[in-house]
Amino acid sequence: MTDMTDPIAPPAHLSARIAAIDWAAVAASLDAQGWAVLPGLLRARECEALAARYDAEAGFRSRVVMARHGFGRGEYRYFAYPLPEPVAALRTALYPRLAPFANRWHARMGIDVRFPETHAAFLARCHAAGQARPTPLLLNYGPGDHNCLHQDLYGEHVFPLQLAVLLSAPGADFTGGEFVLTEQRPCMQSRAAVVPLGEGDAVVFAVNARPVRGSRGDYRVTMRHGVSEVRSGRRRVLGVIFHDAG
C-alpha cells in the first residue's frame, strides 16, 4: 500500500500505471499526428509535489531565464543527478515503451541509428559520447510568459520522442499557456496543433522529425513545440527528455 504521507507514488506504482496505458492507441496517434496524450499520468497530489520542487534550493544543475536567450519569457531549471525518484522512474519506465516505436520511425526515415531496450543502455551511449548532463526539467510560467517554438536536441545522440507533463490545472491555476506543436511539411505551409491537456496529463511528441506516409512512400516532416502566452496565474510543467546533454 502507498504511504499516504508521501504525495508521490513509488516507482512500482508509476510503472504499473504506465503499463496500463493503451499503447496501441498511443502508437496510432503518434503515427497520425506526431503526438499523443497520456491522460492522468500523474495524480493531482503528485503534480503539486513536483511543481513545489521548483522553489527548492537543491536538486538542480542550472536555471535558465528565457528572455536572456531569446527563448521567450519564463524560466526553467534542469535537474541534477541523481534525479528525483519520480522523475527517474518515469524516464526508466517510459523509455522501453517508446524505444520500439522510435526504432520504427528511424527505419521509415532511413536513419541507421537504433535504440537499445533499456534507458540505462541508451544513457551509457550518451555519456560515452560526452553527453552526461541530465536534461529533465521543470518549467515555470507566469502572466505574459511564453515559450518560442524550438527543439530539444542537445548533442549527437537524440532520442526522437520526449514528454511534457502539465503540473498545473488550466482554468484554476492559470489561463492561456496552451501547448503548441507545428510541423513543416516539404513544399507546403506549416501546420499547427494545440494539444488539450489537463492537470496530470502528459503529451509525448516528436523531438525533431517524424515520418509521414505519402503516395511515393515515407517522407520526413520537421516538428517544433512551444507554449502560447499565459494570460493569468502560474503554469508549471515537467519535461522528460530521454537523451542527456553535452
SULMOSUL-V838408 format. One record per backbone hydrogen bond with DSSP energy under -0.5 kcal/mol. CO is the residue of the C=O (numbers start at 0). NH is the residue of the N-H. If there is no record, write none. Layout:
co: {CO;CO}
nh: {NH;NH}
This chain:
co: {1;2;4;6;9;9;10;11;12;13;14;15;17;20;21;22;23;24;25;26;27;28;28;28;29;33;35;36;37;37;42;43;44;45;46;47;48;49;50;51;52;58;61;63;63;64;65;65;65;66;70;72;73;74;75;76;77;77;83;83;84;85;86;87;88;89;90;91;93;93;94;94;95;97;98;99;100;101;102;103;104;105;106;117;118;119;120;121;122;123;124;125;125;126;129;132;135;136;137;138;139;140;141;144;145;146;149;150;153;155;159;161;162;163;163;164;164;165;167;168;168;168;172;173;174;174;177;178;179;180;181;182;182;183;184;190;192;192;193;194;194;197;199;199;200;201;202;203;204;207;209;211;211;213;216;218;220;221;223;224;225;226;228;229;231;234;235;235;236;236;237;238;238;239;244;244}
nh: {3;5;6;8;12;13;14;15;16;17;18;19;20;22;25;26;27;28;29;30;31;32;33;34;33;205;203;38;40;201;46;47;48;49;50;51;52;52;53;54;55;79;77;65;75;67;68;69;70;69;147;145;65;139;63;137;60;61;86;87;88;89;90;91;92;93;94;95;96;97;97;98;99;101;102;103;104;105;106;107;108;110;109;121;122;123;124;125;126;127;128;128;130;129;131;244;78;238;76;236;74;234;144;229;72;226;224;152;245;157;206;204;239;165;202;166;237;199;169;171;172;173;233;170;230;231;227;194;225;192;223;184;190;221;187;182;180;194;195;178;196;200;40;41;165;37;163;35;161;222;220;213;218;216;213;211;209;183;181;149;179;146;176;143;174;140;166;167;138;238;164;136;240;162;131;132}
